Amino acid sequence: MKYHAYNIVYETDGENVKLPTEMVVDVEDAFQIADAISDETGWLVKSYDADLIRGGYIFRDTFDAGLDRNSGQVDIYGVDVYTEDQVAYQGHIDWVDTDALAEMSFEEFSNFITKNRETW
């Protein structure tokens, strides 16, 4: 799976080092993102944010603990969908997260996108 990692913070032991604050990594699962960044840069990663890249889109986890006045729902989670180049917001899909999207087979993912694209 490909992930766009951003807001990367490194453990540099106080050294003034120019390091990338974002990059795209290709890993087996999301738990390997920090290791992939460290392997690429040679520095320990303290923290980062990451979005799943799949099927030409970027998927960013979202969570809203407030009341949705239109639906009456609370604790809504889902994903915001962007084009892979992050230029265009495509829409939102409730009740799915990037881990679930990453675990889908290619066919399941294709069917999911086809079904949900109509609601974007």
N, C-alpha and C positions, 0 to 999 in steps of 0.2 A: 504494500500500500504506500501511496505517496502522501506526505503531510507537508503543509506549509507551516514551519515553525517561525514564530516571531516573538518580539519582546524577550529575546534570549539574554539572560544574565549569567555571567561566568564567575567562577571562583578564581581570581587572578593573584591572590595573596598580595594585593596592593600594587602589583606591577601595572605600569601604564602600557597596555597592549591594545592595538586596534584589532577588534574581532567583529565578525558579522553579527548583527542583531536579528537577522532573519535569514532563512534558507529553506530549500525544499529537500526533504530526505525521503528515501525509499527504504522502508523497513517492513518486517513481517507483521508487526503489530505496534500499537501506540506506546507500549511499554519500552520500546527500543529507541524512541526518538532522542532522548538525552544521550544515550550511548553513541548514536549515529553522529550527532553534532560534535561530541567530544572526539570521536574518531577522525572527523573531518578537520577540526581545529586544533586538536591536541590539548584542549583545556577542559576542565571539569565544568559542567553546567549546573548552576544553582536553581534556575527556574526558566520557564518559557511558556508560551501559549501555542497551541497548534490547531490547525484546521485540516480536516480530511480533504484530499483531492481525489476525485473519482469521476469518471465518465464526462470529463470536460467541465466539471463544476467543483466549486469549493463549498464544503459544508461546515458551518460554524455552530457549535452547540449553543443553545440559548436557554434561559430559565427566567420565568417571571413569577415571583411569589405573590404578586398582587392580583386583584380581581379584574378579570377581563369583562368590561361592561357590556360588550356585545354578546358574549356567550354565557356569562355568569360563572365561568370556570376560574379556579385558582390553581396555583402551583402548576402552571403550564410550562412544559419543557418541549423542546423540539430543535429544529435546525433552521438557520437562515441559509439560503442558497444564493451563491454568487457564480458568475462565470469564472473559469479557471484563471483568467488574467486579472481577476478582482475588479474589473471595470464596472460591471453591471449587476446590481442586486436583482435576483430573479423572484424571490418570494420566501415564504416561510412554510414549514411543514411541522404540525404539532405531533407530539407523542412519539418521536423517534430521536435517537441520538447517533452520533458518529460511530460509536462502537458497533451498534446494530447494523449500520450501513456498511461498515468495513467487513463484517462477518458474513454478509450476504454473498451468495454465489453470483457470478456474472449475470446469469439468467434472472435470478431473484431481484438483483439490483436494477436491471434493465426494466423489468416489469414494474417495480416500485416507482422508478422515475417516470415511466410512461403514464402510470395511473395518477401520480401526484402533479405532474407538469400542468395538468389542466386546472389545478387549483391555485397555481402561483399567481 
